[in-house]
Amino acid sequence: MSTGNINFVEAAPAGVIPLAEVAIRLHPNDNVAIAKVNLQPGTVLEVGPTAQSDQVRVQRFIASGHKIALAEIGMGEVVRRYGQAIGFATRPIAAGEHVHTHNLGAQEFARDYAFGVDAQPVTFVPENERRTFLGFRRADGRVGTRNMIAVIASVNCSAHTCREIAHYFTPERLAAYPNVDGVIALTHGSGCANRVGGPDYVLLQRTLAGMTRHPNIGASILVGLGCETNQIADLVENYGLSTQNGQTGPAQWRPSLVIQDLGGIRKTVRAGIEAVEALLPQVNAVGRTSQPISELMLALQCGGSDGWSGVTANPVLGLVVDELVRQGGAAVLAETPEIYGAEHLLTRRASSPEVGQKLVAKVRWWEEYARRMGVEIDNNPSHGNKAGGLTTIYEKSLGAVAKGGSTPLMDVYDYAEPVTARGLTFMDTPGYDPVSVTGQVAGGCNMVLFTTGRGSVFGFKPAPSLKIATNSATYERMLDDMDVNAGRVLSGASLDEVAVELFELMIAVASGQPSKSEAQGVGEAEFNPWSIGGTL
């Protein structure tokens, strides 16, 4: 893990102030810096050699996390952060000006994909020296971080019934089964009014199949209405779900429940409760045992990002990913619209030209999708992102890619496709967090590591989610929701130090310690399969 130190001060001293005391210039080629404190008009910053002057006078109020121009930038010129293009000046920008949505925009520019030129071999930790965690090993060899029973809806019409079945199993009713982490309902808003074999049908079935055989799911039952397009029998046949987690027969599989066949909701709820009660002893028979952390597969996410995301939390997570990869584990980066403009940093680390080309093909699909839908990918930065200092999708993406660390990109997967490669991979998903995480977990991720600047309260069952705050103010304000404070980097802690803290917490939570979202029961409603086709 490489070390980085950034000092933070609460208030700017009087007189001429060295830039490093109140702002961060991330790369020598950058023509903007990020304010660490609120900068008042008239403050003079000692910048060092620039094209115009060694000193820059702040022109107007600039909030912490926002950008200040370090030199004059002509209209149409590139604005750089991280040494990379984050956009183009939409009007002339004077040194000392606030750089944001009023004078910075996105436009097409060429990226050098240079497949694989930056890919470096990984030095793996010997197997006998690798860290371990306490996990649930399944018959097919995969390892779960949780042991749950899932009640899965084939269609929205059976959602209420699934929730009634799952919510019957309160902590008091599960007390006799200490190895069972819960009974959850996985429901959604789809399953009918689309074409058999169409995009929505395929994505939904692949997602539901991935959840039934997820290593964190000890057993599951499927519940349908009966007349829906997404027939349970077809799902079972299409994805071979007569076997589950490598086992066959009644120990791991129960007949599906169809509301119309059983005579309505009440009768189906009773049958579902009986089915779960029959499964509980068998699921409880599987306990935690010591497993190598090479069995961890992380879903990498960021939400409610701010100007510090690419400075603190995302680089910290990148260091954790690098160490997990060295120990034989896997991590899945996602959110294709949120790597847009920074995808070349990943293609240059591709393990082969084919892998790099797969990623570029996904980016091109999103460009065409945006044109077809009459939107711009640069619409992606949300209101909160912009309030926190992010301006363009390029700037957001450059910070987001840091979550993936520095190891080679080993493969690129479709949404909810089973992830089989070790190391860093990428999954094509939307940027919307619940939809993106649903695909990653359906693909096999057994933990979620989620960075946030504005303060996301995300959780996801059955995969425990850790949230890493980018700044101390958010961490302290939302202490019940934030697991790690990466904002300590702005007060002098090294990136390494915070990465070690996150790495150790990751192992503890993988071993059963509740994350803060789990402690509040968050995560059942966030299951949200991607819908891209037409609703008939």
KOLDODREN-167138 format. One line per 4 residues: number of its first residue (from 1); for each residue y, x, z of N, C-alpha, C. Coordinates in steps of 0.02 Angstrom, whole numbers. Each point is the difference from the previous one (the first is absolute). Layout:
BEGIN
NUM) Y X Z Y X Z Y X Z; ...
END
This chain:
BEGIN
1) -59 42 0 59 -42 0 62 44 0; 45 -9 -48 59 42 -5 55 -26 46; 41 46 25 48 -17 51 68 -13 -30; 37 -49 27 69 -13 -18 38 -23 60
5) 61 25 11 41 -20 56 66 -27 -26; 22 -56 27 65 -30 -17 34 -18 65; 60 24 11 36 -15 61 42 -63 -8; 7 -38 54 36 -62 -2 52 0 56
9) 60 -24 -15 52 -7 51 25 -71 0; 22 -24 58 21 -69 6 70 -11 -28; 44 50 4 68 -9 -23 25 65 -30; 42 -6 -51 26 59 -34 54 33 42
13) -1 67 9 54 34 35 64 1 -41; 55 17 32 64 1 -35 6 63 -42; 50 0 -46 12 58 -42 -46 2 -60; -5 60 -28 -44 11 -57 -72 4 26
17) -44 -40 -29 -68 -7 26 -50 28 -50; -44 45 21 -54 21 -45 -41 -60 -23; -14 -4 -64 -36 -57 -28 -65 -13 37; -37 53 18 -66 -9 29 2 -34 68
21) 59 -2 32 4 -33 65 1 -75 -7; 25 -26 -55 9 -72 -6 -33 -30 -62; -30 40 -42 -32 -25 -61 -55 47 -21; -42 -25 -46 -58 38 -23 4 7 -76
25) 0 61 -23 -8 14 -72 -71 23 -10; -39 -40 -34 -73 11 -2 -21 54 -49; 42 17 -49 -18 49 -50 64 34 -24; -3 66 -14 62 35 -21 32 -31 -62
29) -39 -32 -43 28 -30 -61 30 -69 10; -7 -27 61 25 -68 13 76 -2 -2; 28 -52 -30 72 -9 3 20 -56 47; -48 -22 42 15 -46 55 -36 25 62
33) 25 -21 58 -33 12 64 -6 -67 36; -43 -3 51 -13 -61 37 33 6 68; 44 -47 16 35 1 64 -48 -13 58; 3 45 51 -41 -10 60 37 -42 51
37) 66 -3 -5 41 -41 44 50 -37 -44; 33 -49 27 54 -34 -36 56 50 -13; 19 9 -63 53 47 -19 65 -38 -10; 52 23 35 65 -33 -3 44 30 -55
41) 43 -40 -31 45 26 -52 43 57 28; 9 51 -41 40 57 19 -39 57 31; -62 -11 20 -41 53 27 -12 53 -54; 7 63 18 -9 55 -48 -67 34 14
45) -41 4 -52 -66 29 6 -2 68 -33; -26 50 35 -10 67 -27 -66 0 -37; 3 -2 -66 -60 -9 -41 -30 66 -21; 41 50 -13 -24 62 -30 16 -2 -74
49) -20 51 -37 18 5 -70 -21 -62 -40; 48 -31 -35 -14 -55 -45 40 12 -64; -6 -44 -47 36 9 -63 76 -3 9; 23 -37 52 71 -9 9 27 36 63
53) -33 -9 56 30 22 63 -53 11 52; 15 43 48 -44 10 57 6 -56 50; 52 -41 -5 12 -54 48 6 -66 -37; -23 -53 34 3 -68 -27 31 -45 53
57) 50 -39 -20 32 -47 46 -30 -69 -11; -24 -32 54 -29 -67 -5 55 -49 -22; -13 -37 -54 50 -44 -30 5 -68 34; -58 -24 24 -2 -66 32 -58 -1 48
61) -4 -52 42 -54 -5 49 -68 2 -35; -46 40 26 -68 5 -27 -48 -7 59; -42 -51 -3 -46 -15 55 -58 50 0; -29 9 59 -59 43 7 -55 -25 -47
65) -32 48 -33 -53 -16 -48 24 -9 -70; 66 0 -10 29 -9 -67 21 68 -28; 17 0 -64 11 61 -38 75 16 -7; 17 64 5 67 25 -14 -3 49 -58
69) 47 -6 -46 3 47 -57 25 68 24; -34 53 -19 20 68 19 42 34 -53; 7 -32 -57 39 27 -56 21 -57 -44; 47 12 -44 18 -52 -49 -59 -13 -47
73) -11 -63 -15 -55 -20 -44 31 -44 -54; -5 21 -62 30 -38 -54 -40 -62 -17; 33 -47 -31 -34 -62 -21 -59 17 -45; -58 -28 15 -60 12 -39 -39 61 22
77) 27 41 45 -35 60 22 -56 -18 49; -49 44 4 -57 -9 45 21 10 72; -22 -44 44 7 9 72 -68 22 26; 0 55 39 -63 30 21 -8 -1 76
81) -61 -18 20 -23 5 69 -72 24 -4; -23 38 47 -67 32 -2 -5 48 -59; 57 19 -31 -2 40 -60 -20 -39 -61; -3 -66 5 -22 -44 -53 54 -52 -16
85) -4 -30 -59 47 -52 -20 -14 -64 38; 51 -25 36 -6 -66 32 41 -53 -36; 35 20 -53 40 -48 -38 57 35 -35; 46 -41 -27 54 26 -40 65 -34 22
89) 53 40 3 64 -26 22 25 -53 -50; 17 -58 26 25 -54 -43 76 4 -7; 32 45 35 71 15 -7 11 69 29; 57 32 -12 11 65 31 -2 -4 76
93) -32 50 31 -6 2 73 34 63 25; 46 -7 45 35 58 29 -41 31 56; 8 65 11 -31 33 57 23 -35 64; -48 -14 45 16 -34 62 -6 -75 -3
97) -14 -28 -58 -8 -72 -7 -69 -23 24; -1 -63 21 -63 -34 14 -35 -13 -67; -63 19 -5 -40 -11 -61 -50 -55 15; 8 -56 -35 -45 -57 13 2 -47 -60
101) -14 -63 12 -8 -48 -55 63 -10 -41; 58 15 29 62 -12 -36 15 54 -53; -36 57 4 14 53 -48 -62 38 -23; -59 -26 16 -63 33 -19 -48 -53 -27
105) -30 14 -58 -46 -47 -30 -59 36 -31; -49 -39 -22 -60 28 -31 4 -11 -75; -28 47 -37 -9 -7 -72 -60 42 -20; -26 -13 -59 -59 37 -22 15 74 -6
109) -48 41 20 7 72 -10 -70 30 -8; -4 56 -33 -65 31 -15 -27 35 63; -65 -8 11 -34 35 54 -53 46 -31; -6 59 29 -49 49 -24 -65 -11 38
113) -48 -33 -32 -62 -17 35 -46 60 10; 0 48 -45 -34 65 8 -63 -5 42; -48 -37 -26 -61 -16 38 -32 61 33; -5 -3 66 -38 49 38 31 67 13
117) 62 12 -23 27 68 6 13 20 73; 11 -50 44 14 16 70 -60 -12 45; -58 -17 -28 -59 -13 40 -28 65 29; -6 2 65 -26 59 33 -66 -16 35
121) -49 45 -1 -64 -13 33 9 -10 75; -41 -43 28 3 -16 72 -46 47 38; 25 28 54 -42 40 45 -29 -47 52; -64 -17 -7 -31 -49 44 -21 31 66
125) 5 -40 53 -24 19 66 -77 -2 -2; -34 52 24 -73 -2 1 -25 -63 37; -55 -28 -24 -24 -63 28 -13 3 75; -24 57 24 -15 4 71 63 9 44
129) 58 5 -32 63 6 37 44 -62 -8; -24 -50 -34 41 -59 -14 5 -45 62; 57 -33 6 12 -46 55 -44 -62 -9; -10 -36 54 -41 -60 -1 38 -59 30
133) -26 -59 -12 25 -60 33 -60 -45 15; 10 -52 38 -53 -47 17 3 -59 -48; -49 -5 -45 1 -53 -50 -66 -35 -6; -1 -52 -42 -60 -41 -11 -31 20 -67
137) -57 34 3 -34 20 -62 -42 -58 -27; 11 -16 -64 -37 -55 -32 -62 26 -35; -43 -46 -20 -63 19 -31 11 36 -66; 57 -13 -34 12 33 -64 34 68 9
141) 10 22 62 27 66 14 74 1 14; 36 -53 -18 72 -1 14 12 -14 74; 60 16 23 16 -5 71 62 -43 10; -5 -47 46 56 -43 16 37 23 62
145) 64 -18 3 40 13 61 2 -62 44; -21 -57 -27 -5 -62 38 -65 -35 -19; -21 -48 41 -63 -35 -12 14 -75 7; 15 -32 -55 22 -70 1 -46 -44 -43
149) 4 -65 14 -31 -50 -42 56 -35 -37; -8 -8 -65 52 -31 -41 -24 -67 -26; 44 -49 5 -11 -66 -30 47 -4 -60; -28 2 -60 40 12 -61 3 -63 -43
153) 60 -20 -18 11 -58 -42 -8 18 -73; -36 -42 -37 -4 9 -73 61 -29 -34; 34 -47 34 56 -36 -30 47 -21 56; 63 -12 -17 48 -21 51 -21 -65 34
157) -36 -42 -35 -21 -64 28 -46 7 61; -31 57 8 -44 12 58 33 44 53; 65 15 -9 35 46 46 2 -28 71; 19 -63 8 4 -29 67 -68 2 35
161) -52 -17 -37 -67 0 28 -20 69 24; 15 52 -40 -15 68 20 36 19 64; 63 -19 5 38 17 61 -28 -36 61; -20 -62 -9 -29 -37 56 -64 33 25
165) -41 23 -46 -62 34 19 16 65 37; 42 42 -29 14 65 29 36 -6 67; 47 -46 5 41 -4 61 -38 -31 59; -57 -29 -14 -43 -24 54 -23 58 45
169) -6 59 -31 -29 57 35 56 39 36; 20 -27 56 51 30 42 -27 62 35; 44 41 29 -25 59 37 -49 -20 55; 9 -58 30 -46 -21 53 -70 -14 -29
173) -2 -30 -59 -65 -15 -31 -33 62 -29; 39 52 -11 -29 63 -27 -14 51 55; 14 -17 61 -6 49 55 -72 27 6; -47 -40 -18 -71 21 5 -20 47 -57
177) 46 13 -46 -16 42 -58 52 57 -4; -6 49 43 53 51 6 9 44 -62; -51 3 -43 6 40 -61 30 -37 -59; 17 -64 11 31 -41 -53 75 -2 12
181) 38 22 -48 73 5 8 36 -65 -17; -35 -50 -24 32 -64 -13 -32 -37 -58; 16 -63 -5 -19 -42 -57 65 -19 -34; 7 15 -64 63 -10 -36 -10 -45 -60
185) 53 -37 -16 1 -42 -59 40 36 -55; -30 9 -58 35 29 -57 11 -55 -50; 61 -26 -1 18 -56 -43 55 20 -48; 12 -42 -50 48 18 -52 24 -63 -35
189) 44 7 -48 29 -58 -34 -26 -12 -69; -58 27 -16 -25 -3 -69 -71 -29 -1; -36 13 -55 -69 -21 -7 -12 -57 -47; 54 -31 -26 -8 -54 -48 60 -1 -46
193) 0 -45 -49 55 -8 -47 14 63 -40; -53 38 -13 5 57 -46 -64 5 -41; 1 43 -49 -55 4 -48 -57 43 26; -61 -24 -6 -58 41 17 1 63 -43
197) -3 57 32 3 63 -36 70 26 -13; 51 -40 17 69 21 -10 22 51 53; 61 27 -7 23 53 46 -3 -20 73; 26 -59 18 0 -20 70 -71 -9 27
201) -43 -29 -41 -70 -10 19 -34 66 15; 9 48 -45 -31 66 9 26 36 62; 67 0 7 29 34 58 -21 -32 65; -1 -66 3 -20 -33 62 -73 14 17
205) -44 -6 -50 -71 12 15 -11 73 22; 32 47 -34 -8 70 19 25 13 71; 55 -32 17 28 8 67 -46 -30 53; -23 -61 -11 -44 -33 49 -66 39 7
209) -26 24 -56 -62 39 4 10 63 40; 58 33 -11 14 61 38 5 -13 74; 25 -58 20 5 -15 71 -68 -16 31; -44 -34 -38 -65 -17 29 -41 62 15
213) 10 53 -40 -41 60 11 41 58 29; 57 -17 30 42 52 30 -34 30 61; 7 66 11 -34 30 58 24 -25 67; 59 -32 4 23 -28 63 -25 -71 12
217) -36 -27 -49 -29 -68 5 -75 6 13; -21 -20 59 -71 2 17 -40 -54 -35; 31 -57 -12 -32 -56 -35 54 -49 -20; -17 -45 -46 50 -49 -22 -35 -62 -25
221) 39 -55 -2 -23 -60 -32 55 -22 -49; -20 -32 -54 47 -25 -50 4 -76 7; 61 -25 -3 11 -72 7 40 -25 -60; -26 -51 -35 34 -28 -57 7 -75 6
225) 39 -30 -44 6 -73 -2 -58 -30 -39; -13 28 -60 -56 -24 -40 17 -9 -73; 62 -22 -15 18 -14 -70 47 52 -29; 13 54 36 49 50 -20 -24 41 -60
229) 48 32 -33 -17 46 -55 -39 59 26; 21 28 55 -33 59 29 -62 -21 39; -53 -14 -36 -61 -22 32 -33 57 39; -23 -17 60 -31 50 43 -62 29 -35
233) -39 -42 -32 -62 25 -33 17 52 -53; 55 -11 -36 19 49 -51 24 65 32; 38 -6 54 23 60 35 -60 41 24; -48 -33 30 -60 34 25 -38 34 -56
237) -7 -35 -56 -37 29 -57 39 56 -33; 64 -10 -10 40 50 -36 5 66 38; -3 -1 66 10 60 39 -60 18 44; -57 -31 -13 -60 19 36 5 -10 75
241) 28 -55 22 12 -10 72 -59 -29 37; -58 -4 -32 -59 -20 38 -21 55 47; 27 61 -11 -9 54 49 69 18 26; 3 19 62 64 14 31 -6 60 45
245) 45 49 -8 -2 61 40 -68 33 -1; -32 -5 -58 -63 35 -10 -60 -36 29; 8 -60 28 -56 -36 29 -11 -65 -37; -59 -28 7 -15 -65 -31 -26 -46 54
249) -2 -64 -17 -32 -47 45 46 -26 54; -27 -39 47 40 -37 49 40 43 48; -19 64 9 38 41 47 71 13 -23; 12 -2 -65 67 15 -24 28 -55 -46
253) -39 -49 -16 24 -49 -49 -18 -70 23; 47 -46 -7 -13 -70 14 18 -40 -63; -34 -56 -11 18 -41 -58 74 -19 4; 30 -7 -57 70 -20 -2 7 -73 22
257) 60 -16 21 14 -68 23 47 -34 -50; -19 -60 -22 38 -37 -49 20 -67 31; 65 -10 8 26 -57 38 -24 -66 -30; 3 -7 -65 -20 -64 -31 -74 -13 9
261) -41 52 -1 -72 -10 10 -17 -16 72; 37 28 47 -15 -9 71 31 -64 29; 44 -32 -38 26 -64 22 68 2 33; 39 53 -14 68 1 26 14 59 46
265) 63 2 25 23 57 38 -36 7 66; -4 -55 39 -30 6 68 -71 25 -4; -39 -28 -45 -70 21 -6 -5 73 -23; 45 21 -44 -1 69 -23 21 47 55
269) 49 -19 40 20 42 57 -58 9 48; -36 -54 15 -57 6 45 -53 47 -29; -13 -9 -66 -50 44 -32 23 72 0; 65 10 -10 26 68 0 -4 33 68
273) 15 -37 52 -6 27 68 -72 19 15; -46 -43 -20 -71 16 10 -20 63 -38; 26 8 -61 -17 59 -40 26 63 32; 62 -2 25 28 58 33 -37 16 64
277) -17 -52 39 -37 11 62 -67 33 -14; -32 -16 -55 -63 32 -18 10 73 -20; 59 16 -28 14 68 -22 21 46 57; 30 -27 51 30 41 53 -49 50 32
281) -60 -20 19 -45 50 31 -16 58 -46; -9 -13 -65 -16 54 -46 60 46 -12; 59 -28 -6 59 41 -9 13 40 63; -10 -29 57 11 35 64 -50 57 10
285) -57 -3 -33 -51 52 8 22 67 -29; 52 -1 -42 26 62 -28 57 25 44; -7 59 28 52 28 44 34 60 -30; 52 22 33 37 59 -23 -40 64 15
289) -1 44 -49 -31 65 7 47 53 -29; -11 63 18 43 54 -23 -10 10 -75; 57 -1 -38 -2 7 -72 54 50 -22; -12 37 -54 51 47 -24 59 -39 -29
293) 61 28 9 58 -36 -26 3 2 -77; -47 34 -31 -6 -6 -73 -17 -71 -20; -22 -42 48 -16 -70 -15 61 -45 3; 58 28 18 61 -40 -1 29 -5 -70
297) 23 -58 -18 36 -11 -63 64 -37 17; 56 33 -10 65 -27 21 34 -37 -57; 26 -59 15 47 -34 -45 70 23 18; 35 31 -47 67 27 13 51 -51 -23
301) 45 -18 46 49 -52 -15 68 17 29; 53 -26 -31 66 2 31 33 -67 -14; 39 -24 48 34 -64 -8 62 -1 43; 51 -36 -22 63 3 36 27 71 1
305) -5 35 -57 19 70 -3 75 8 7; 22 59 22 71 15 5 12 71 -24; 62 23 9 18 67 -24 -38 56 33; -32 -14 57 -38 52 36 -74 1 -18
309) -24 -50 -35 -72 -5 -13 -27 63 -34; 37 25 -50 -22 59 -36 15 65 35; 31 -4 59 20 60 37 -45 11 61; -20 -55 32 -38 5 63 -70 -28 -7
313) -6 -66 1 -66 -32 6 -46 14 -59; 26 -5 -62 -44 11 -57 -25 72 -5; 43 51 9 -27 68 2 -49 12 58; 13 -31 57 -48 6 56 -68 -29 -20
317) 1 -59 -30 -63 -30 -23 -33 43 -53; 40 30 -44 -28 45 -50 -38 58 31; 26 28 55 -35 54 35 -66 -24 30; 0 -62 27 -62 -28 26 -51 -10 -56
321) 22 -24 -57 -45 -9 -57 -29 68 -22; 42 51 -4 -25 66 -20 -55 24 48; 11 -10 65 -50 23 48 -64 -42 -5; 7 -65 -9 -60 -42 -7 -39 20 -62
325) 34 14 -55 -33 22 -61 -37 66 12; 32 46 36 -33 63 17 -64 -11 39; -2 -54 38 -59 -16 40 -48 -47 -36; 10 -9 -65 -47 -37 -41 14 -74 -6
329) 56 -24 28 16 -70 -2 35 -22 -63; 23 -63 1 30 -30 -60 63 -39 19; 46 -3 -46 61 -39 8 18 -32 -66; 27 -61 3 15 -38 -60 74 -17 0
333) 37 32 -46 70 -18 -12 1 -60 -47; 52 -41 3 1 -61 -41 72 -18 -16; 10 -63 -19 66 -28 -15 31 33 -62; -29 -13 -58 23 31 -62 75 -8 -13
337) 30 -58 11 72 -5 -11 41 43 48; -32 25 53 36 41 49 -16 74 -6; -33 20 -55 -3 70 -18 37 11 -66; 30 -54 -26 33 2 -65 59 48 1
341) 1 47 -45 51 52 -1 -20 62 36; -56 -4 37 -27 58 35 -73 12 -18; -26 -39 -48 -70 6 -17 -18 69 -27; 50 35 -28 -14 67 -27 -20 49 55
345) 22 -12 62 -21 43 55 -74 -7 15; -28 -58 -16 -71 -11 9 -41 23 -60; 25 -12 -61 -38 22 -59 -4 76 -2; 50 34 25 -2 73 2 -52 26 49
349) -22 -43 45 -53 17 48 -67 -31 -18; -5 -30 -59 -61 -33 -20 -57 50 -6; -59 -21 21 -59 44 -3 -24 11 -70; 21 -42 -47 -18 8 -71 51 -37 -42
353) 6 17 -64 46 -38 -43 -17 -74 -3; -65 -16 4 -20 -70 -2 27 -39 59; -1 30 59 27 -33 59 75 -10 -7; 35 50 -25 72 -6 -10 16 -54 -51
357) -38 -3 -53 11 -51 -52 -13 -70 26; -48 -8 45 -13 -65 30 60 -24 40; 32 45 35 59 -19 39 58 -19 -45; 11 39 -52 55 -16 -47 -13 -68 -32
361) -63 -15 -16 -16 -64 -30 18 -58 46; -10 9 65 19 -51 48 75 -10 1; 38 54 -2 72 -4 -1 24 -37 -62; -29 16 -58 19 -33 -62 -15 -75 3
365) -56 -18 31 -17 -71 8 55 -36 40; 24 32 53 52 -32 41 66 -5 -37; 15 49 -42 60 -5 -41 -4 -61 -46; -57 -9 -32 -9 -57 -44 -1 -66 39
369) -32 0 58 -3 -59 42 71 -21 21; 41 49 19 68 -16 21 40 -29 -59; -9 28 -59 35 -27 -58 -23 -72 -14; -65 -11 4 -27 -67 -14 24 -51 51
373) 8 21 62 21 -46 53 76 -5 5; 37 39 -40 72 -4 2 32 30 61; -33 52 29 27 33 59 4 75 -14; 33 36 45 3 72 -5 -36 31 60
377) -37 54 -13 -35 32 55 51 25 52; 60 17 -23 51 24 47 24 -55 47; -20 -64 -13 16 -53 48 -38 10 65; -50 45 0 -45 7 57 34 15 66
381) 46 48 6 30 12 66 28 -65 28; -23 -18 60 19 -64 30 69 6 32; 24 -57 24 64 -1 36 -1 49 59; -56 -2 38 -5 45 57 -4 73 -20
385) -35 15 -55 -3 69 -25 70 26 -14; 40 -41 -34 67 21 -19 46 6 61; -7 -46 47 39 5 61 -17 63 38; -62 24 -7 -21 61 34 16 63 -38
389) 32 -5 -59 23 59 -35 -33 15 -66; -54 -36 -17 -33 11 -64 36 -40 -54; 6 31 -60 41 -31 -52 -42 -21 -60; -39 45 -29 -38 -14 -61 -75 4 14
393) -40 -27 -45 -72 5 7 -22 73 -5; 37 41 -38 -19 71 -4 6 34 68; 54 -14 35 9 29 66 -54 -24 48; -13 -65 -1 -52 -28 43 -68 31 -15
397) -15 6 -65 -65 26 -21 -10 72 19; 51 42 -7 -6 70 18 -17 9 73; 29 -42 42 -17 2 71 -70 -27 13; -18 -53 -36 -65 -32 11 -58 46 -19
401) 8 38 -54 -54 44 -23 -17 53 53; 48 16 44 -13 50 52 -57 -20 45; -16 -65 5 -56 -22 42 -65 31 -23; -4 17 -65 -63 26 -28 -12 73 12
405) 45 34 36 -12 70 14 4 44 -61; -43 52 -2 6 51 -53 -65 16 -35; -55 -33 18 -64 17 -30 -8 -33 -68; -50 20 -40 -8 -29 -67 -13 -75 1
409) 24 -34 -52 -14 -70 -10 -69 -5 -35; -48 -29 36 -69 3 -23 -20 -56 -48; 31 -59 7 -18 -55 -45 51 -56 7; -2 -47 -47 44 -58 -1 -43 -62 -8
413) 12 -51 42 -42 -59 3 39 -63 -16; -36 -50 -27 28 -66 -8 5 -35 68; 37 -54 2 9 -38 61 -66 -23 29; -12 15 64 -59 -20 37 -65 30 -26
417) 5 48 -46 -60 35 -25 -28 44 55; -66 3 8 -29 44 52 21 73 -11; 28 31 51 22 69 -4 -58 45 21; -22 43 -44 -58 42 13 18 74 7
421) 57 21 -27 19 71 3 25 18 69; -10 61 20 30 26 61 66 34 -18; 40 14 50 64 30 -12 53 -53 -13; 56 20 -30 54 -46 -14 -13 -37 -66
425) 5 -67 2 -7 -41 -59 58 -48 -4; 3 -38 -55 53 -49 -9 -30 -66 -22; 26 -55 27 -22 -67 -21 60 -37 -28; -10 -32 -57 52 -39 -33 9 -66 36
429) 57 -7 34 15 -62 36 75 -16 -9; 20 -61 15 72 -14 5 29 36 61; 66 -2 5 34 31 57 2 -44 61; -16 -64 -6 3 -47 56 -56 17 49
433) 18 16 62 -46 30 47 -65 -39 11; 3 -66 16 -64 -35 12 -47 2 -60; 27 -9 -60 -41 0 -60 -29 70 -12; 42 51 10 -22 68 -12 -55 20 50
437) 10 -12 64 -49 19 50 -65 -39 -10; 5 -63 -19 -61 -39 -13 -44 35 -52; 31 25 -53 -38 36 -51 -30 64 26; 39 38 39 -25 64 27 -59 -11 47
441) 6 -49 44 -54 -13 48 -61 -27 -36; 10 -45 -48 -57 -24 -39 -34 57 -37; 38 52 -17 -29 59 -32 -37 47 47; 5 -13 66 -39 39 48 39 34 55
445) 67 -3 -1 39 34 52 -15 -31 69; -15 42 48 -17 -26 67 55 11 52; 58 26 -22 60 4 42 61 -5 -45; 56 -22 29 64 -3 -36 51 40 39
449) 33 47 -34 55 38 30 64 -19 -37; 48 -28 37 56 -37 -29 65 28 27; 42 28 -43 65 26 23 53 -53 -12; 50 -1 46 53 -50 -6 64 24 31
453) 55 -14 -33 66 19 25 37 -58 31; -3 -58 -33 35 -59 25 -39 -35 55; -67 8 0 -40 -28 53 -49 -54 -22; -50 18 -40 -52 -48 -20 -45 -16 60
457) -23 -62 4 -46 -20 53 -70 -13 -29; -17 37 -52 -61 -11 -37 -62 18 41; -53 -39 -10 -67 15 25 -49 -28 -50; -63 21 2 -48 -24 -49 -70 2 28
461) -30 -58 8 -70 -3 20 -43 -5 -63; -54 39 -1 -33 34 55 17 74 9; 48 27 -38 16 71 4 59 12 47; -9 38 54 56 11 46 58 36 -34
465) 61 -20 17 60 26 -33 44 36 51; 19 62 -17 47 39 40 67 1 -35; 53 -13 37 67 1 -30 40 58 27; 30 37 -47 36 61 16 74 -12 -16
469) 41 0 52 72 -12 -9 34 62 -26; 47 -9 -47 35 57 -30 57 25 43; 23 -41 47 58 20 41 -9 -26 71; 32 33 47 -10 -16 71 31 -68 18
473) 54 -19 -33 32 -64 16 -49 -58 -13; -33 1 -57 -48 -53 -15 -59 3 48; -25 60 14 -56 8 46 16 -30 68; 57 17 26 19 -23 68 15 -75 1
477) 30 -26 -53 16 -71 -3 -63 -42 -8; -52 28 -34 -60 -38 -14 -61 35 30; 6 18 63 -51 41 33 -68 -34 1; -2 -66 3 -64 -35 3 -36 0 -67
481) 35 20 -54 -29 -3 -67 -11 68 -32; 38 50 22 -3 67 -30 -50 44 39; -45 32 -36 -51 42 32 22 72 8; 39 26 -47 21 70 2 74 4 -21
485) 37 44 34 71 10 -15 9 65 -40; 1 -6 -66 14 58 -42 74 18 1; 42 -44 27 71 16 7 13 59 44; -49 21 39 8 60 42 14 62 -42
489) -19 -3 -64 14 56 -45 76 11 -5; 38 -54 3 72 5 -5 32 27 64; -40 6 53 25 27 63 -28 69 15; -32 31 -49 -23 68 9 -75 10 0
493) -40 -54 6 -72 8 -3 -20 22 -71; -52 39 -6 -23 21 -66 -42 -54 -32; -3 1 -66 -45 -46 -35 -72 10 23; -19 63 11 -68 14 24 -14 -35 66
497) 47 5 46 -10 -28 67 -13 -75 -2; 40 -36 -40 -9 -72 -4 -63 -16 -39; -17 41 -50 -62 -11 -38 -61 7 45; 0 49 44 -56 8 47 -6 -62 45
501) 57 -25 24 -1 -60 42 -30 -59 -38; 20 -9 -63 -26 -55 -40 -74 10 -15; -20 61 -14 -70 15 -15 -45 -18 60; 22 20 60 -40 -15 60 -2 -75 13
505) 55 -35 -10 1 -72 10 -45 -34 -51; 0 24 -62 -43 -27 -51 -73 3 22; -21 56 27 -69 7 23 -14 -48 58; 47 -6 46 -10 -44 58 -6 -73 -21
509) 43 -21 -47 -2 -70 -23 -63 -12 -42; -19 49 -41 -63 -6 -38 -59 -8 47; 6 27 60 -54 -2 50 2 -63 42; 49 -43 -10 1 -64 35 63 -16 38
513) 45 49 11 62 -15 35 41 -48 -43; 25 -55 28 39 -48 -40 66 31 -24; 17 -13 -62 67 16 -23 47 -52 29; 66 11 -7 47 -47 30 -1 -67 -36
517) -14 -1 -65 -6 -64 -34 -63 -37 22; -55 37 11 -61 -32 24 10 -29 70; 36 36 42 12 -23 68 36 -67 2; 37 -15 -55 36 -64 -4 -36 -51 -44
521) -60 18 -22 -39 -47 -40 22 -7 -72; 40 48 -25 27 -4 -68 -53 21 -50; -3 -33 -58 -41 27 -54 -43 -48 -38; -9 -61 24 -43 -46 -36 36 -34 -59
525) 64 -18 11 38 -35 -52 21 45 -57; -5 66 9 24 47 -51 -48 10 -58; -61 -25 4 -47 3 -56 29 -40 -58; 13 34 -57 37 -32 -54 -20 31 -67
529) -54 -24 -32 -21 28 -65 54 -7 -53; 3 48 -45 50 2 -53 -13 -56 -50; 52 -37 -18 -4 -53 -50 47 18 -58; -27 11 -59 43 19 -57 -7 -47 -60
533) -50 -44 1 -11 -43 -58 37 -66 6; -14 -44 -46 32 -66 0 -37 -49 44; 37 -44 33 -29 -55 38 1 -63 -42; -59 -28 -11 -7 -57 -45 8 -67 37
END
